[in-house]
């Protein structure tokens, strides 16, 4: 079961990154221009269906690694709420309709580096919110399956954030270099 879980999450993350890459988006835009405006909807559907499948596999385990206590429950709830708050605040920096695929999706030829709002304090608030949320969930439901998911997600986020930063450095050059000097990756004042 755990081998299937590991392979499944790795495959999910690879497919997600593959479909999110500008290279693949450009191929779709060139080869299927009339359908490209639906690319974001396609991407979201693949992500949601894959996530539903993987979540069902992950949350099928009911053997706890350690005993749940009131203290751990409180910490887990605080982390989950904090993670959700960070995710919601971070999402306000984006056009939600475009993100969901409701508005026409296009690769922006000229984009702007977002450095306001929560991005003043951390470069990757969506990743930070995810880390907080999943860490809290693991403390609330400390099973081996959730631990595997948490570890693989941490690895994916670390690799993904580094690749994203390379892409942003190419796109924004010195502006991004200066931004990185002043703003932490995930947690302000820590990392």
C-alpha positions in Angstrom: 0.0 0.0 0.0 2.7 2.5 1.0 4.7 1.8 -2.2 1.6 2.6 -4.3 1.1 5.7 -2.2 4.6 7.0 -2.8 4.5 6.2 -6.6 1.1 7.8 -6.8 2.1 11.1 -5.2 5.4 11.3 -7.1 3.4 10.7 -10.4 0.9 13.3 -9.4 3.6 15.9 -8.6 5.4 15.1 -11.9 2.2 15.4 -14.0 1.3 18.7 -12.1 4.7 20.2 -12.8 4.8 19.0 -16.4 1.4 20.5 -17.2 2.3 23.7 -15.3 5.5 24.3 -17.3 5.7 27.1 -19.8 7.2 24.7 -22.3 4.1 22.5 -22.3 1.8 25.5 -22.3 3.6 26.9 -25.3 3.3 23.6 -27.2 -0.5 23.6 -26.5 -0.7 27.2 -27.6 1.1 26.5 -30.9 -0.5 23.2 -31.8 -4.0 23.7 -30.5 -4.6 27.5 -30.5 -8.4 27.3 -30.7 -8.4 25.0 -27.6 -5.7 26.8 -25.7 -8.1 29.2 -24.0 -9.4 26.1 -22.1 -5.9 24.9 -21.0 -6.3 26.2 -17.5 -9.7 24.4 -17.1 -8.0 21.2 -18.4 -5.1 21.7 -16.0 -7.4 22.2 -13.0 -9.5 19.2 -13.9 -6.4 16.9 -14.1 -5.1 18.4 -10.8 -8.5 18.0 -9.0 -9.1 14.4 -10.3 -5.6 13.3 -9.4 -5.8 15.0 -6.0 -9.1 13.3 -5.2 -7.7 9.9 -6.1 -4.5 10.5 -4.1 -6.3 11.9 -1.1 -8.6 8.8 -1.0 -5.5 6.6 -1.0 -3.7 8.7 1.6 -6.5 9.0 4.1 -7.3 5.3 4.0 -4.8 4.5 6.8 -6.1 4.6 10.4 -3.1 3.4 12.4 -1.8 6.3 14.4 2.0 6.7 14.8 1.6 8.4 18.2 -1.2 9.2 20.6 -3.3 12.3 20.0 -3.4 14.7 22.9 -5.3 17.9 23.6 -2.1 19.9 23.3 -1.4 18.4 19.8 -5.0 18.9 18.8 -4.8 22.6 19.6 -1.4 23.0 17.8 -2.8 21.1 14.8 -5.9 23.3 14.6 -3.8 26.5 14.9 -1.5 25.3 12.1 -4.4 24.3 9.9 -6.2 27.7 10.4 -2.9 29.6 9.9 -2.2 27.7 6.7 -5.7 28.4 5.4 -5.4 32.1 6.2 -2.0 32.3 4.4 -3.5 30.5 1.4 -6.5 32.8 1.2 -4.4 36.0 1.6 -1.9 34.8 -1.0 -4.7 34.0 -3.4 -5.8 37.6 -3.4 -2.7 38.5 -5.4 -4.1 36.6 -8.4 -6.9 36.9 -10.8 -9.1 34.0 -9.4 -11.2 33.8 -12.5 -8.1 33.4 -14.7 -6.7 30.9 -12.2 -9.8 28.8 -12.4 -9.9 29.0 -16.2 -13.2 31.0 -16.2 -11.5 34.0 -17.9 -9.5 33.4 -21.1 -6.1 32.1 -20.2 -3.0 33.3 -22.0 0.7 33.2 -21.3 1.5 36.7 -20.4 4.3 38.1 -22.6 4.9 40.9 -20.2 4.2 40.1 -16.5 4.9 42.0 -13.4 6.7 40.8 -10.3 4.3 40.7 -7.4 5.9 42.1 -4.2 3.0 43.6 -2.4 0.7 42.2 0.3 1.9 39.0 1.8 4.6 38.8 -0.9 6.4 41.6 1.1 7.1 39.0 3.8 7.6 35.7 2.0 8.3 34.7 -1.6 6.2 31.6 -1.6 3.1 32.1 0.5 1.1 29.4 -1.3 3.8 26.9 -0.4 4.0 28.2 3.1 0.3 27.9 3.6 0.4 24.4 2.2 3.3 23.4 4.6 1.4 24.8 7.6 -1.9 23.2 6.6 -0.4 19.7 6.0 1.8 19.9 9.1 -1.3 20.7 11.2 -3.2 17.9 9.5 -0.5 15.4 10.3 -0.5 16.4 14.0 -4.3 15.9 14.0 -4.2 12.6 12.1 -0.7 11.2 12.6 -0.7 8.2 10.3 2.1 6.8 8.2 0.2 7.6 5.0 -0.2 11.3 6.0 3.5 11.4 7.0 4.5 10.0 3.6 2.3 12.6 1.9 3.7 15.4 4.1 7.3 14.4 3.4 6.8 14.1 -0.4 5.0 17.4 -0.5 7.8 19.1 1.4 10.3 17.7 -1.1 8.1 18.7 -4.0 7.7 22.2 -2.7 11.4 22.6 -2.1 12.3 21.4 -5.6 9.4 23.3 -7.2 10.2 26.6 -5.4 13.8 26.4 -6.5 12.8 25.8 -10.1 10.3 28.6 -9.9 12.9 30.9 -8.6 15.2 30.1 -11.5 12.4 30.9 -13.9 11.6 34.2 -12.1 15.3 35.1 -12.1 15.4 34.7 -15.9 12.1 36.6 -16.3 12.8 39.5 -13.9 16.6 39.6 -13.5 17.9 42.1 -11.0 14.5 43.0 -9.7 14.0 39.4 -8.6 17.6 39.2 -7.2 16.9 42.3 -5.0 13.6 41.0 -3.9 15.2 37.7 -2.8 17.8 39.6 -0.8 15.0 41.2 1.3 12.3 38.6 1.5 12.5 35.0 3.0 11.4 32.0 1.0 8.7 30.6 3.2 8.6 31.9 6.8 9.5 35.5 7.6 12.4 35.7 10.0 13.0 32.0 9.9 13.9 30.6 6.5 
